[in-house]
Amino acid sequence: MKPSTAKFAIGQVVKHRKFPFRGIIYDVDPVFANTEAWWQAIPEEVRPRKDQPFYHLFAENAEAEYVAYVSEQNLVADTSSNPIRHPHVDEMFVRARDGAYKIKTARLN
């Protein structure tokens, strides 16, 4: 599989094209890097291609916060500017005045 260039970036807020959840990207795999069992569990008619970037998200829907692994073909940018409420977001990101999320930098003592 030849990796493709990721369309979305770490810290970007995205939402799923088909399902009602959104999240912030905290890692990117250039191609599928989960288990074969995970991939086979997805119904064949909606199973994504493996030769595209896959994103690790701190995700949320109306009921819960969780971690999601989503193919690029199933994501779109979220332009709502609503904050992400996932509890791990503040551990890794800082939110700028313009609403964008930036990776926290390590502080040396």
CYANA upper distance limits for C-alpha pairs under 8 A (distance plus 0.5 A):
  1 MET  CA     31 VAL  CA      7.96
  1 MET  CA     50 LYS  CA      8.41
  1 MET  CA     51 ASP  CA      6.12
  2 LYS  CA     31 VAL  CA      8.32
  2 LYS  CA     51 ASP  CA      7.04
  3 PRO  CA     30 PRO  CA      5.67
  3 PRO  CA     31 VAL  CA      6.08
  3 PRO  CA     51 ASP  CA      6.80
  3 PRO  CA     52 GLN  CA      6.85
  3 PRO  CA     53 PRO  CA      7.69
  4 SER  CA     30 PRO  CA      6.86
  4 SER  CA     31 VAL  CA      8.06
  4 SER  CA     51 ASP  CA      7.95
  4 SER  CA     52 GLN  CA      6.41
  4 SER  CA     53 PRO  CA      7.14
  5 THR  CA     30 PRO  CA      7.67
  5 THR  CA     53 PRO  CA      7.86
  6 ALA  CA     28 VAL  CA      8.27
  6 ALA  CA     30 PRO  CA      7.37
  6 ALA  CA     53 PRO  CA      6.25
  6 ALA  CA     72 GLU  CA      8.31
  7 LYS  CA     72 GLU  CA      7.94
  8 PHE  CA     12 GLN  CA      7.16
  8 PHE  CA     77 ALA  CA      8.44
  9 ALA  CA     25 ILE  CA      7.35
  9 ALA  CA     28 VAL  CA      8.42
 10 ILE  CA     24 ILE  CA      8.07
 10 ILE  CA     25 ILE  CA      5.40
 10 ILE  CA     26 TYR  CA      5.68
 10 ILE  CA     27 ASP  CA      6.57
 10 ILE  CA     28 VAL  CA      7.86
 11 GLY  CA     24 ILE  CA      6.29
 11 GLY  CA     25 ILE  CA      5.80
 11 GLY  CA     26 TYR  CA      6.70
 11 GLY  CA     93 PHE  CA      7.80
 11 GLY  CA    100 ALA  CA      8.09
 11 GLY  CA    101 TYR  CA      5.62
 11 GLY  CA    102 LYS  CA      6.32
 11 GLY  CA    103 ILE  CA      7.27
 12 GLN  CA     24 ILE  CA      6.07
 12 GLN  CA     25 ILE  CA      6.18
 12 GLN  CA     77 ALA  CA      8.19
 12 GLN  CA    100 ALA  CA      7.98
 12 GLN  CA    101 TYR  CA      7.29
 13 VAL  CA     22 ARG  CA      7.68
 13 VAL  CA     23 GLY  CA      6.07
 13 VAL  CA     24 ILE  CA      4.89
 13 VAL  CA     25 ILE  CA      7.02
 13 VAL  CA     77 ALA  CA      6.85
 13 VAL  CA     78 ASP  CA      6.05
 13 VAL  CA     79 THR  CA      8.38
 14 VAL  CA     22 ARG  CA      6.10
 14 VAL  CA     23 GLY  CA      6.10
 14 VAL  CA     24 ILE  CA      6.78
 14 VAL  CA     25 ILE  CA      8.02
 14 VAL  CA     75 LEU  CA      6.78
 14 VAL  CA     76 VAL  CA      6.07
 14 VAL  CA     77 ALA  CA      4.89
 14 VAL  CA     78 ASP  CA      5.02
 15 LYS  CA     20 PRO  CA      8.15
 15 LYS  CA     21 PHE  CA      6.35
 15 LYS  CA     22 ARG  CA      4.44
 15 LYS  CA     23 GLY  CA      6.80
 15 LYS  CA     75 LEU  CA      6.15
 15 LYS  CA     76 VAL  CA      6.06
 15 LYS  CA     77 ALA  CA      6.74
 15 LYS  CA     78 ASP  CA      6.03
 16 HIS  CA     20 PRO  CA      7.11
 16 HIS  CA     21 PHE  CA      6.40
 16 HIS  CA     22 ARG  CA      6.66
 16 HIS  CA     74 ASN  CA      6.15
 16 HIS  CA     75 LEU  CA      5.22
 16 HIS  CA     76 VAL  CA      6.91
 17 ARG  CA     74 ASN  CA      5.73
 17 ARG  CA     75 LEU  CA      5.98
 17 ARG  CA     76 VAL  CA      6.81
 18 LYS  CA     74 ASN  CA      7.75
 20 PRO  CA     61 ASN  CA      6.79
 21 PHE  CA     59 ALA  CA      7.24
 21 PHE  CA     60 GLU  CA      6.08
 21 PHE  CA     61 ASN  CA      5.04
 21 PHE  CA     62 ALA  CA      8.27
 22 ARG  CA     59 ALA  CA      6.06
 22 ARG  CA     60 GLU  CA      6.18
 22 ARG  CA     61 ASN  CA      7.16
 22 ARG  CA     78 ASP  CA      7.97
 23 GLY  CA     57 LEU  CA      5.98
 23 GLY  CA     58 PHE  CA      5.75
 23 GLY  CA     59 ALA  CA      4.46
 23 GLY  CA     60 GLU  CA      6.51
 23 GLY  CA     84 ILE  CA      7.19
 24 ILE  CA     57 LEU  CA      5.78
 24 ILE  CA     58 PHE  CA      5.89
 24 ILE  CA     59 ALA  CA      7.10
 24 ILE  CA     84 ILE  CA      7.68
 24 ILE  CA     89 VAL  CA      8.36
 25 ILE  CA     55 TYR  CA      6.86
 25 ILE  CA     56 HIS  CA      6.27
 25 ILE  CA     57 LEU  CA      5.08
 25 ILE  CA     58 PHE  CA      7.15
 26 TYR  CA     55 TYR  CA      8.19
 26 TYR  CA     56 HIS  CA      6.32
 26 TYR  CA     57 LEU  CA      6.33
 26 TYR  CA     58 PHE  CA      7.53
 27 ASP  CA     55 TYR  CA      6.52
 27 ASP  CA     56 HIS  CA      5.58
 27 ASP  CA     57 LEU  CA      7.84
 28 VAL  CA     53 PRO  CA      7.22
 28 VAL  CA     54 PHE  CA      6.39
 28 VAL  CA     55 TYR  CA      5.13
 28 VAL  CA     56 HIS  CA      6.62
 29 ASP  CA     33 ALA  CA      7.05
 29 ASP  CA     53 PRO  CA      6.04
 29 ASP  CA     54 PHE  CA      5.67
 29 ASP  CA     55 TYR  CA      6.81
 30 PRO  CA     52 GLN  CA      6.90
 30 PRO  CA     53 PRO  CA      4.84
 30 PRO  CA     54 PHE  CA      7.04
 31 VAL  CA     50 LYS  CA      6.50
 31 VAL  CA     51 ASP  CA      5.66
 31 VAL  CA     52 GLN  CA      5.41
 31 VAL  CA     53 PRO  CA      5.23
 31 VAL  CA     54 PHE  CA      6.62
 32 PHE  CA     50 LYS  CA      5.40
 32 PHE  CA     51 ASP  CA      7.10
 32 PHE  CA     52 GLN  CA      7.36
 32 PHE  CA     53 PRO  CA      7.22
 32 PHE  CA     54 PHE  CA      6.37
 32 PHE  CA     71 SER  CA      8.45
 33 ALA  CA     54 PHE  CA      8.30
 34 ASN  CA     38 TRP  CA      7.25
 34 ASN  CA     39 TRP  CA      7.90
 35 THR  CA     39 TRP  CA      7.03
 36 GLU  CA     40 GLN  CA      6.55
 37 ALA  CA     41 ALA  CA      6.61
 38 TRP  CA     42 ILE  CA      7.59
 39 TRP  CA     47 ARG  CA      7.79
 40 GLN  CA     44 GLU  CA      8.18
 40 GLN  CA     47 ARG  CA      8.48
 42 ILE  CA     46 VAL  CA      7.46
 42 ILE  CA     47 ARG  CA      5.94
 43 PRO  CA     47 ARG  CA      6.33
 48 PRO  CA     71 SER  CA      7.05
 48 PRO  CA     73 GLN  CA      7.85
 49 ARG  CA     71 SER  CA      8.47
 52 GLN  CA     71 SER  CA      7.45
 52 GLN  CA     72 GLU  CA      7.08
 52 GLN  CA     73 GLN  CA      8.46
 53 PRO  CA     71 SER  CA      6.67
 53 PRO  CA     72 GLU  CA      6.11
 54 PHE  CA     69 TYR  CA      7.08
 54 PHE  CA     70 VAL  CA      5.92
 54 PHE  CA     71 SER  CA      4.85
 54 PHE  CA     72 GLU  CA      6.27
 55 TYR  CA     68 ALA  CA      8.44
 55 TYR  CA     69 TYR  CA      6.05
 55 TYR  CA     70 VAL  CA      5.75
 55 TYR  CA     71 SER  CA      6.80
 55 TYR  CA     72 GLU  CA      7.53
 56 HIS  CA     67 VAL  CA      7.58
 56 HIS  CA     68 ALA  CA      6.33
 56 HIS  CA     69 TYR  CA      5.28
 56 HIS  CA     70 VAL  CA      7.23
 57 LEU  CA     67 VAL  CA      6.10
 57 LEU  CA     68 ALA  CA      5.60
 57 LEU  CA     69 TYR  CA      6.86
 57 LEU  CA     70 VAL  CA      8.20
 58 PHE  CA     65 GLU  CA      7.88
 58 PHE  CA     66 TYR  CA      6.65
 58 PHE  CA     67 VAL  CA      5.41
 58 PHE  CA     68 ALA  CA      7.15
 58 PHE  CA     86 HIS  CA      6.71
 58 PHE  CA     88 HIS  CA      7.68
 58 PHE  CA     89 VAL  CA      7.52
 59 ALA  CA     65 GLU  CA      6.20
 59 ALA  CA     66 TYR  CA      5.75
 59 ALA  CA     67 VAL  CA      5.95
 59 ALA  CA     68 ALA  CA      6.53
 59 ALA  CA     86 HIS  CA      7.21
 60 GLU  CA     64 ALA  CA      6.15
 60 GLU  CA     65 GLU  CA      4.76
 60 GLU  CA     66 TYR  CA      6.61
 60 GLU  CA     84 ILE  CA      8.16
 60 GLU  CA     85 ARG  CA      7.99
 60 GLU  CA     86 HIS  CA      7.09
 61 ASN  CA     65 GLU  CA      7.15
 65 GLU  CA     85 ARG  CA      8.17
 65 GLU  CA     86 HIS  CA      5.94
 65 GLU  CA     87 PRO  CA      8.27
 66 TYR  CA     86 HIS  CA      7.88
 70 VAL  CA     74 ASN  CA      7.25
 70 VAL  CA     75 LEU  CA      7.90
 71 SER  CA     75 LEU  CA      7.51
 81 SER  CA     99 GLY  CA      6.62
 82 ASN  CA     99 GLY  CA      8.44
 83 PRO  CA     99 GLY  CA      7.96
 84 ILE  CA     89 VAL  CA      7.82
 85 ARG  CA     89 VAL  CA      7.92
 87 PRO  CA     91 GLU  CA      8.40
 88 HIS  CA     92 MET  CA      7.31
 89 VAL  CA     93 PHE  CA      6.15
 90 ASP  CA     94 VAL  CA      6.86
 92 MET  CA    103 ILE  CA      6.43
 92 MET  CA    104 LYS  CA      6.20
 93 PHE  CA    101 TYR  CA      6.43
 93 PHE  CA    102 LYS  CA      5.85
 93 PHE  CA    103 ILE  CA      5.02
 93 PHE  CA    104 LYS  CA      5.57
 94 VAL  CA    101 TYR  CA      6.15
 94 VAL  CA    102 LYS  CA      5.91
 94 VAL  CA    103 ILE  CA      6.89
 94 VAL  CA    104 LYS  CA      6.43
 95 ARG  CA     99 GLY  CA      6.33
 95 ARG  CA    100 ALA  CA      6.17
 95 ARG  CA    101 TYR  CA      5.02
 95 ARG  CA    102 LYS  CA      6.86
 96 ALA  CA    100 ALA  CA      5.87
 96 ALA  CA    101 TYR  CA      6.70
 96 ALA  CA    102 LYS  CA      7.78
